[in-house]
Amino acid sequence: MQIMLPTEIKSFVEREVASGRYADEQQVIVEALRRLADEELIPMVTVAEGVAESLAQIERGEVRELTDDVFDDLLKKSEADAEHGVPVREEARF
């Protein structure tokens, strides 16, 4: 496979090889593509783990129906937490 790189990318690749971090241009490109693939896969793994945990909770009976009353209780608790400066848990942010 042959590809044409923009001048600035080609210069970057050449600098990386010249620095000694990589033996040749191919190693630079392969590493860059591996990192891109890792970035793409991480969110999918995270979602899959979350789904697996949710299914396990359902199987253990650790669920409750989200009725209007339950939703109102959750809303009141979150508003009270916000008033008291309780930070939002990282996993609850969206």
N, CA, C and O of each residue as an XYZ file, in Angstrom:
376
protein
N       0.849     -1.173      0.000
C       0.000      0.000      0.000
C       0.897      1.239      0.000
O       1.868      1.322      0.752
N       0.558      2.173     -0.837
C       1.278      3.431     -0.851
C       0.285      4.544     -0.544
O      -0.845      4.541     -1.031
N       0.728      5.492      0.271
C      -0.139      6.620      0.610
C       0.635      7.914      0.422
O       1.861      7.946      0.519
N      -0.102      8.967      0.154
C       0.478     10.298      0.036
C       0.141     11.052      1.320
O      -1.024     11.144      1.707
N       1.150     11.579      1.964
C       0.953     12.319      3.208
C       1.098     13.812      2.951
O       1.918     14.229      2.134
N       0.298     14.619      3.650
C       0.512     16.064      3.577
C       1.930     16.401      4.059
O       2.512     15.665      4.856
N       2.462     17.488      3.582
C       3.839     17.881      3.888
C       4.107     17.928      5.385
O       5.141     17.440      5.842
N       3.190     18.508      6.157
C       3.427     18.636      7.600
C       3.451     17.281      8.300
O       4.201     17.093      9.258
N       2.641     16.338      7.830
C       2.638     14.996      8.414
C       3.915     14.258      8.014
O       4.527     13.581      8.839
N       4.309     14.388      6.770
C       5.543     13.751      6.306
C       6.739     14.274      7.114
O       7.613     13.501      7.506
N       6.770     15.578      7.358
C       7.855     16.165      8.152
C       7.858     15.623      9.568
O       8.913     15.339     10.134
N       6.680     15.483     10.132
C       6.564     14.923     11.482
C       7.114     13.498     11.529
O       7.887     13.151     12.422
N       6.712     12.687     10.568
C       7.172     11.302     10.510
C       8.697     11.270     10.394
O       9.358     10.498     11.088
N       9.243     12.092      9.531
C      10.696     12.143      9.354
C      11.403     12.570     10.637
O      12.459     12.034     10.972
N      10.824     13.535     11.359
C      11.411     13.966     12.641
C      11.399     12.836     13.664
O      12.361     12.652     14.409
N      10.310     12.085     13.694
C      10.223     10.964     14.639
C      11.303      9.922     14.350
O      11.932      9.407     15.275
N      11.518      9.614     13.086
C      12.570      8.649     12.719
C      13.935      9.228     13.066
O      14.782      8.527     13.619
N      14.155     10.502     12.747
C      15.445     11.142     13.025
C      15.735     11.190     14.527
O      16.896     11.166     14.937
N      14.687     11.258     15.344
C      14.885     11.318     16.793
C      15.380      9.991     17.360
O      15.880      9.935     18.484
N      15.237      8.936     16.583
C      15.661      7.618     17.051
C      14.567      6.823     17.743
O      14.783      5.669     18.111
N      13.410      7.416     17.924
C      12.305      6.696     18.571
C      11.794      5.547     17.719
O      11.313      4.539     18.238
N      11.905      5.708     16.405
C      11.421      4.698     15.472
C      12.508      4.392     14.459
O      13.300      5.262     14.096
N      12.537      3.137     14.004
C      13.566      2.720     13.059
C      13.288      3.229     11.652
O      14.210      3.512     10.887
N      11.996      3.344     11.320
C      11.652      3.796      9.967
C      10.254      4.405      9.961
O       9.551      4.411     10.971
N       9.874      4.914      8.796
C       8.580      5.588      8.642
C       7.411      4.646      8.922
O       6.403      5.051      9.502
N       7.552      3.407      8.513
C       6.467      2.450      8.715
C       6.149      2.285     10.192
O       4.976      2.208     10.558
N       7.154      2.228     11.045
C       6.916      2.087     12.485
C       6.130      3.278     13.032
O       5.258      3.108     13.885
N       6.434      4.479     12.547
C       5.711      5.675     13.007
C       4.239      5.565     12.629
O       3.360      5.800     13.458
N       3.977      5.210     11.383
C       2.595      5.123     10.897
C       1.836      4.012     11.624
O       0.687      4.205     12.021
N       2.470      2.852     11.800
C       1.807      1.738     12.490
C       1.462      2.127     13.926
O       0.362      1.841     14.398
N       2.396      2.777     14.622
C       2.130      3.198     16.008
C       0.988      4.208     16.062
O       0.127      4.131     16.938
N       0.983      5.143     15.136
C      -0.093      6.144     15.107
C      -1.444      5.480     14.886
O      -2.427      5.840     15.533
N      -1.498      4.519     13.983
C      -2.756      3.826     13.717
C      -3.177      2.954     14.897
O      -4.369      2.832     15.176
N      -2.223      2.349     15.590
C      -2.564      1.567     16.788
C      -3.188      2.463     17.855
O      -4.183      2.104     18.484
N      -2.590      3.624     18.043
C      -3.135      4.542     19.049
C      -4.535      5.013     18.674
O      -5.405      5.131     19.538
N      -4.753      5.279     17.399
C      -6.080      5.674     16.940
C      -7.082      4.554     17.189
O      -8.195      4.805     17.651
N      -6.692      3.320     16.886
C      -7.577      2.181     17.115
C      -7.893      2.025     18.596
O      -9.034      1.740     18.960
N      -6.889      2.210     19.457
C      -7.118      2.116     20.905
C      -8.126      3.156     21.364
O      -9.009      2.853     22.167
N      -8.004      4.374     20.866
C      -8.950      5.437     21.244
C     -10.365      5.076     20.831
O     -11.317      5.366     21.556
N     -10.513      4.451     19.684
C     -11.834      4.073     19.192
C     -12.421      2.922     20.000
O     -13.635      2.864     20.200
N     -11.577      2.008     20.467
C     -12.051      0.817     21.165
C     -12.383      1.064     22.622
O     -13.258      0.394     23.171
N     -11.713      2.003     23.263
C     -11.919      2.237     24.692
C     -13.382      2.545     25.019
O     -13.925      1.937     25.940
N     -14.048      3.469     24.300
C     -15.455      3.710     24.642
C     -16.329      2.473     24.466
O     -17.251      2.260     25.254
N     -16.063      1.654     23.455
C     -16.871      0.453     23.255
C     -16.678     -0.528     24.400
O     -17.641     -1.155     24.841
N     -15.461     -0.671     24.886
C     -15.184     -1.562     26.014
C     -15.895     -1.047     27.257
O     -16.492     -1.825     28.001
N     -15.832      0.253     27.484
C     -16.477      0.855     28.646
C     -17.985      0.629     28.612
O     -18.582      0.291     29.634
N     -18.598      0.808     27.465
C     -20.039      0.588     27.327
C     -20.361     -0.886     27.566
O     -21.318     -1.209     28.271
N     -19.570     -1.770     26.985
C     -19.817     -3.202     27.161
C     -19.708     -3.604     28.625
O     -20.504     -4.410     29.108
N     -18.734     -3.052     29.333
C     -18.589     -3.351     30.760
C     -19.795     -2.842     31.539
O     -20.288     -3.519     32.441
N     -20.267     -1.651     31.192
C     -21.437     -1.092     31.870
C     -22.689     -1.921     31.636
O     -23.481     -2.141     32.552
N     -22.861     -2.375     30.410
C     -24.021     -3.208     30.083
C     -23.935     -4.530     30.844
O     -24.933     -4.997     31.394
N     -22.751     -5.129     30.875
C     -22.581     -6.399     31.595
C     -22.907     -6.242     33.074
O     -23.567     -7.096     33.665
N     -22.440     -5.143     33.671
C     -22.731     -4.904     35.091
C     -24.228     -4.675     35.305
O     -24.790     -5.161     36.287
N     -24.872     -3.951     34.410
C     -26.316     -3.718     34.521
C     -27.093     -5.024     34.441
O     -28.029     -5.244     35.209
N     -26.710     -5.881     33.520
C     -27.387     -7.172     33.404
C     -27.182     -8.014     34.657
O     -28.104     -8.696     35.105
N     -25.992     -7.970     35.218
C     -25.725     -8.709     36.453
C     -26.592     -8.173     37.593
O     -27.106     -8.950     38.399
N     -26.754     -6.859     37.664
C     -27.603     -6.261     38.702
C     -29.052     -6.704     38.525
O     -29.742     -6.990     39.504
N     -29.506     -6.761     37.293
C     -30.879     -7.215     37.032
C     -31.036     -8.657     37.496
O     -32.022     -8.997     38.149
N     -30.065     -9.506     37.160
C     -30.136    -10.913     37.563
C     -30.133    -11.075     39.074
O     -30.742    -12.010     39.594
N     -29.450    -10.173     39.794
C     -29.415    -10.238     41.257
C     -30.630     -9.576     41.899
O     -30.781     -9.592     43.121
N     -31.487     -8.999     41.076
C     -32.678     -8.345     41.601
C     -32.427     -6.963     42.170
O     -33.232     -6.462     42.955
N     -31.332     -6.343     41.791
C     -30.954     -5.025     42.318
C     -31.516     -3.900     41.441
O     -30.795     -2.984     41.044
N     -32.795     -3.988     41.154
C     -33.434     -2.989     40.301
C     -34.750     -2.557     40.928
O     -35.318     -3.244     41.777
N     -35.201     -1.431     40.494
C     -36.549     -1.018     40.867
C     -37.141     -0.264     39.678
O     -36.425      0.350     38.886
N     -38.432     -0.326     39.580
C     -39.116      0.315     38.463
C     -39.006      1.827     38.604
O     -39.150      2.372     39.699
N     -38.755      2.487     37.503
C     -38.622      3.947     37.521
C     -40.008      4.565     37.350
O     -40.407      4.974     36.260
N     -40.720      4.615     38.471
C     -42.046      5.224     38.472
C     -41.900      6.728     38.635
O     -40.800      7.224     38.883
N     -42.981      7.444     38.500
C     -42.947      8.901     38.708
C     -42.481      9.237     40.119
O     -41.726     10.190     40.311
N     -42.926      8.458     41.114
C     -42.522      8.707     42.496
C     -41.012      8.503     42.678
O     -40.347      9.317     43.319
N     -40.484      7.434     42.121
C     -39.051      7.168     42.224
C     -38.270      8.283     41.540
O     -37.276      8.766     42.080
N     -38.714      8.693     40.355
C     -38.035      9.769     39.639
C     -38.066     11.065     40.447
O     -37.056     11.763     40.537
N     -39.216     11.389     41.034
C     -39.324     12.603     41.855
C     -38.373     12.549     43.047
O     -37.743     13.552     43.383
N     -38.266     11.379     43.690
C     -37.343     11.217     44.820
C     -35.895     11.430     44.371
O     -35.128     12.109     45.054
N     -35.525     10.857     43.237
C     -34.165     11.033     42.718
C     -33.881     12.499     42.390
O     -32.796     13.010     42.669
N     -34.860     13.161     41.801
C     -34.702     14.579     41.455
C     -34.525     15.427     42.717
O     -33.658     16.299     42.761
N     -35.333     15.176     43.730
C     -35.226     15.928     44.980
C     -33.869     15.712     45.638
O     -33.254     16.657     46.132
N     -33.400     14.455     45.641
C     -32.097     14.160     46.236
C     -30.983     14.860     45.468
O     -30.076     15.424     46.079
N     -31.036     14.834     44.152
C     -29.975     15.483     43.373
C     -29.998     16.994     43.560
O     -28.941     17.623     43.601
N     -31.179     17.586     43.674
C     -31.268     19.030     43.919
C     -30.719     19.380     45.302
O     -30.021     20.382     45.458
N     -31.031     18.561     46.303
C     -30.512     18.796     47.656
C     -28.995     18.643     47.678
O     -28.296     19.436     48.309
N     -28.489     17.627     46.990
C     -27.028     17.443     46.913
C     -26.369     18.661     46.270
O     -25.334     19.133     46.738
N     -26.972     19.163     45.199
C     -26.410     20.332     44.504
C     -26.408     21.552     45.421
O     -25.444     22.318     45.424
N     -27.451     21.737     46.183
C     -27.524     22.872     47.105
C     -26.452     22.792     48.181
O     -25.966     23.818     48.658
N     -26.081     21.570     48.563
C     -25.077     21.375     49.608
C     -23.670     21.179     49.044
O     -22.742     20.849     49.783
N     -23.514     21.382     47.734
C     -22.190     21.296     47.127
C     -21.647     19.892     46.951
O     -20.442     19.708     46.780
N     -22.520     18.905     46.991
C     -22.068     17.527     46.786
C     -21.746     17.355     45.301
O     -22.609     17.579     44.451
N     -20.530     16.966     44.989
C     -20.168     16.822     43.564
C     -20.872     15.658     42.905
O     -21.197     14.662     43.550
N     -21.101     15.797     41.621
C     -21.714     14.732     40.840
C     -20.661     13.650     40.613
O     -19.535     13.944     40.211
N     -21.039     12.392     40.873
C     -20.091     11.297     40.647
C     -19.713     11.259     39.161
O     -20.545     11.506     38.287
N     -18.459     10.949     38.900
C     -17.950     10.934     37.521
C     -18.771     10.021     36.615
O     -19.067     10.384     35.476
N     -19.139      8.844     37.109
C     -19.876      7.899     36.278
C     -21.316      8.341     36.008
O     -21.989      7.773     35.147
N     -21.788      9.350     36.739
C     -23.155      9.839     36.536
C     -23.205     11.029     35.573
O     -24.288     11.484     35.205
N     -22.050     11.525     35.170
C     -22.027     12.665     34.250
C     -22.304     12.221     32.836
O     -21.950     11.114     32.432
N     -22.949     13.109     32.083
C     -23.172     12.834     30.662
C     -23.123     14.094     29.878
O     -23.288     14.069     28.659
